[in-house]
């Protein structure tokens, strides 16, 4: 059986001649605010996203950055040279970094597998860099994350728009096959909207309408965008709460939708009107 290549070995083959003791690894995951590193990567703003830190997390000369795709799968996001750091006036710190250009051709193309069993997001590289196993070297940069499984569907409006625009097969084939109950969260206020996608057309058809219009025809969301502008839809995050067989009875879907509205209090404190 062939031995997998580690990320350290791949970087070394590309001219990485720095000892790991001069580096940290950044395991970038979505924070409690909902602002995600993958969305920043898609928007081309990962550098500034990473430079904004709550603590002095990069106390070494270089940072090897990874973006979580799904549980143990991580996307290589570059090697960064740390140039300096200053307080940002908000209780945190802003770093100045620059990409180490020789590794840019690998950014967005290398996927590694690593079961991260510790909480720390910024470990010293010597503790884990040689344990990150390269499982895929894509011919082109990843533009949309692969379908993560029903229990992990949470996407921003921008990411959903890309998924729908490109008709990403791993998403379309699955979401077209099931109905379900979903949640839309306005990240600027925390207010929530619960909706249902019936079996015909499935979740894919329903979410495609949101990607196209921002409001999907919902009166509540249409009014929200009317008052705040169409760009406000970019603050929406779409979460799949549960799936149902395409043949599920209408009564069943209505009951499940009501259950979630009652549980999350989206009529009293959210965006549902009924």
Secondary structure, 3 states (H helix, E strand, C coil): CCCCCEHHHHHHHCCCCCCHHHEEEEEECCCCCCCCHHHHHHHCCHHHHHHEECCCCCCCCEEEEEEEEECCEEEEEEEEEEEEEEECCCCCEEEEEEECHHHHHHCCCEEEECCCCCCCCCCEHHHCHHHCEEEEECCCCCCCCCCCCHHHCEEEHHHHHHHHHHCCHHHHHHHCCEEEEEEEEECCCCCEEEEEECCCCHHHHHHHHHHHHCCCCCHHHHHHHHHHCHHHHHHEEEEEEEEEECCCCHHHHHHHHHHHHHHHCCCCCCCCCC
